[in-house]
Amino acid sequence: MDEQPIITEADMDEGLMREFYDEVAATIPAEKVKQNLALAATAKALQAEGSVRTEQGLGQKVASIPARVYFRWHQEFPGCWQDKGFVDAFLRDNPQCCAPGYKPTPDPTRHGKTFLNGKPV
């Protein structure tokens, strides 16, 4: 089995890098639309399911996160889903993922705003 050489940024000329970047950047709006539709479908499914308790001692269902969204965040910030603060912030920003009856812990430092790169959006 022949191993394919790994192409690094240094191996590419600037035109090829720009073309690659433009190709990736062009797919981002469509991916965002798909993810918003997936989040809306998740919200609809959660509302239809209602608030149900799991097996004894395990508590209440908190949320349902679409797999693509879950892995995108995990790729960007490895281990983020084990951080309760991250999960609470994610659910505050994406309430459609919350199970019926679940309310994420409020964060008084945010004053109801979402921040991206240190700036409110």
N, C-alpha and C positions, 0 to 999 in steps of 0.2 A: 504494500500500500504506500503510494507516494504521499509524502507530507506536503501540504500546500504552504508556501512561505507566508509568514505573517507580514502584512503590509502595515507599516507604521506611518505616522504623519510625515516623518522626514523623507519617506519614499515617494510621497505624492507632491506633484507640483501645485502651485497656488490655484491654478484654474480648476484642477480636479477637486481640490479641497473645497473650493467655492461651490462647484457643481454638487458635490456630495452634501454640503451644508444646506444649500437651497432645496435639494430634494427632501431632506429630513424636515426642514422648516415648513415646506409646503404641505406635509402630511399632518402637522400638528393641529390646525383648525378642525379638520375632519375627525381626528381622533378625539378632540375635546367634545365635539357634537355627539359622537358615539358614546363617550363616557357619561355625558349628561343624560342621554337616553337610557343607558344602563342604570344610572342612579335613580331615574324616575321609575323605571320598571321595578327596581328593588323596593322603592317606597310603596308602590302599588301592591306588590306581593306582601310586604310587611303589614300593610293596613288590612289586607284580606285575611291574613293569618291571625291577626289579633294578638293580644298580650297573653302569652302562655307561659306557665312555669315549667321548667325542665324537671328532671328527676329530683327526688327528695335530696335536699342539701346542696344542690348546685345553683340555685337562685333563678333569676329571671333572665330571659334572653335580652341582650343589650342592643345588638345591632346586627346588620347583615351588610357586608362589604362586597361589591362585585370583585371577582378574582383579578381582572385586569387592573382595577384601581388599587387593590391590595398590593399586587406585585410591582406596579409602577412606583408606589411610595416606598416599598421595601427596597427596590433597586436604587432609588435616590438616597434613602436614609436607612441603611441596614439596621435592623433591630428596632425600628421605630414603633412597631406594633406591640412590643413588650413594655413600652413607656406609657404609663397611665395618663400622663400629661398630654402626650401626643394624641392618644386615642380620644381623650376628652375634647381637645382642640379640633380634631378632625370631625367629631360628631357635632360639635357646635357649628362648624362651618358647613356641614353636610347633614342637616337634620333628617333628610329623606332616608338616611341609612339607619336611623334610630328605630328600634322596635317600639310599637305602640306602648305608651305608658312610661317609657324611659326618657329621662331628661338628663343631659350631660351636666356635669358640675360647672356652674358659671365661673368665669375668670374675670374678677373685678378690674384687673389691670388693662384689659382690652377695651373697656368702655363701649362694648357692642360693635367694635370694628375688627375687620380682618386685615392682617398686615402681611405684606409681601416685600421681602428685601428691606424690612425696617420701615416701610411706608404704608399708610392705610390705603386700602383699595375699596 
